[in-house]
């Protein structure tokens, strides 16, 4: 795993407390595209982090196990999800039995894998007819204030760059977009932004300067200190071995 991928370990509590969850409509779409209900399905949530997606899969009735490589994230996962099994590993070397799972999920995590390894690993651990579900939850840049903030962030982080999501070759994927929103305190929004890997690599002092300036800008737009974050979840599902 890269230094950037491991940057989350030192900020696991920040990540768990401020990152958004996922709407029920996302899991409805997963069920539709995977061709089976989550209830009773054997699911591995890979790159589980603090367990945001894992807990929601469990709530839908899935028999879920989490896979997480990072020490700090694993500790936070266990604190927040004491009843869900967790194994240490990553998508390039899944510590899972062959043909044992109905569904593999990667919530915000596929771009940290090497598809030359993670695709064969997915094929190995999925049962015939099983499915691989990848999704990314992004702030919706169709909303003007979000687009303006995104432009400022991209300019500020231009030396570091942003994670890519390429390398899906060899998978017959169906894509679905799910829109949703949440109303949260401004400080939660800023903490959410600060929990992204590029800001974590900059360090608290430099990130703090940027977020302080953002706070002043956004308070002018949201004087009551509450913002509505609008999201687009991009879901990609491949049914393997059908």
MOBEL-V618333 format. One record per pair of residues at least 24 apart in sequence whose C-alpha atoms are under 6 Angstrom apart, sorted by the first residue. I is the first residue (numbers start at 1). GAP is how many residues later the second one is. Records with the same first field share a line. If there is no record, write none. Layout:
I->GAP, GAP
This chain:
4->193
9->61, 63, 64
12->60, 61
15->180
16->34
18->170, 174
19->173
34->97
38->24
41->61
42->59, 60
43->58, 60, 61
44->60
45->59, 60
46->60
47->62
49->24
50->26, 27
51->26
91->27
92->25, 26
98->26, 27
99->26, 27, 28
100->25, 27
101->25, 26
102->24, 25, 28
103->27, 28, 29
104->28
105->28, 29
106->28
107->28
108->28
111->54
128->113
129->111, 112, 113
130->109, 110
131->107, 108, 109
132->105, 106
133->103, 104
134->101, 102
135->99, 100
136->97, 98
137->95, 96
138->93, 94
139->91, 92
140->90, 91, 92
172->66
173->63, 64, 65
174->62, 63
175->60, 61
176->59
177->56, 57
178->54, 55
179->52, 53
180->50, 51
181->48, 49, 50
182->46, 47
183->44, 45
184->42, 43
185->40, 41
186->39, 40, 41
